[in-house]
């Protein structure tokens, strides 16, 4: 099993607390969510290996870019930072 974690940052690179992080399994299309912690961290433990996931964060109507993470790599723990773009 693999673990995916990281930080959600706002457009000032400050921790984004209470951002909603979406993780989509591209094989099954199942979506999991996580509300970022006060320090901006999120975590998705025990993910299936050999599956690609798409992940992004939203907060106050703004969102980060969608990142694609292949957890088929040999590392058990993958860390990705998500940067929420400035709202319009």
C-alpha positions as CSV (number, residue, x, y, z in Angstrom):
1,X,0.0,0.0,0.0
2,X,1.1,3.6,-0.6
3,X,0.5,6.8,1.3
4,X,0.0,10.2,-0.3
5,X,0.4,13.3,1.8
6,X,1.5,16.9,1.6
7,X,0.5,20.5,2.3
8,X,-2.0,22.9,0.8
9,X,-0.7,26.4,0.4
10,X,-2.5,29.6,-0.5
11,X,-1.3,32.0,-3.2
12,X,1.0,33.6,-0.5
13,X,2.6,30.2,0.2
14,X,1.0,30.2,3.6
15,X,-0.7,27.1,5.0
16,X,-4.3,26.7,3.8
17,X,-6.4,25.3,6.7
18,X,-9.7,23.8,6.0
19,X,-9.1,23.5,2.2
20,X,-10.9,20.5,0.6
21,X,-8.5,18.1,-1.0
22,X,-10.0,15.8,-3.7
23,X,-8.3,12.5,-4.7
24,X,-9.7,10.7,-7.7
25,X,-8.7,7.1,-8.6
26,X,-8.4,7.2,-12.4
27,X,-9.2,3.5,-12.7
28,X,-12.4,3.3,-10.7
29,X,-13.2,7.1,-10.7
30,X,-13.9,6.9,-7.0
31,X,-13.2,10.2,-5.2
32,X,-12.0,10.7,-1.6
33,X,-11.8,14.0,0.2
34,X,-9.8,15.4,3.1
35,X,-10.2,18.7,4.9
36,X,-6.7,20.1,5.4
37,X,-5.4,20.4,9.0
38,X,-4.7,23.8,10.6
39,X,-1.1,23.6,9.3
40,X,-2.4,22.8,5.8
41,X,-1.4,19.1,5.8
42,X,-3.5,16.4,4.2
43,X,-3.1,12.7,4.0
44,X,-4.5,9.7,2.2
45,X,-3.2,6.5,3.7
46,X,-3.4,2.9,2.3
47,X,-3.8,3.7,-1.4
48,X,-3.7,1.0,-4.0
49,X,-0.4,0.6,-5.7
50,X,-0.2,0.6,-9.5
51,X,-3.0,3.1,-9.8
52,X,-2.8,6.7,-11.0
53,X,-4.6,9.3,-8.9
54,X,-5.6,12.9,-9.7
55,X,-5.4,15.3,-6.8
56,X,-6.3,19.0,-6.3
57,X,-7.4,21.3,-3.5
58,X,-10.2,24.0,-3.3
59,X,-10.7,26.8,-0.9
60,X,-13.0,29.8,-1.0
61,X,-13.9,29.3,-4.7
62,X,-10.2,29.0,-5.8
63,X,-8.4,25.8,-6.6
64,X,-5.0,24.4,-7.3
65,X,-3.9,22.8,-10.5
66,X,-4.8,19.1,-10.9
67,X,-1.8,16.9,-10.3
68,X,-1.5,13.3,-11.4
69,X,0.4,11.0,-9.1
70,X,1.4,7.5,-10.1
71,X,1.8,5.5,-7.0
72,X,3.3,2.6,-8.8
73,X,6.7,4.1,-8.0
74,X,8.7,2.2,-5.4
75,X,8.4,4.8,-2.7
76,X,5.8,3.9,0.0
77,X,5.2,7.6,0.8
78,X,4.6,10.3,-1.8
79,X,4.5,13.9,-0.7
80,X,2.9,16.6,-2.9
81,X,2.3,20.3,-2.2
82,X,-0.8,21.8,-3.7
83,X,-0.8,25.6,-4.4
84,X,-4.2,27.3,-4.5
85,X,-4.3,30.0,-7.1
86,X,-5.5,33.5,-6.3
87,X,-9.3,33.9,-6.7
88,X,-10.6,36.4,-9.2
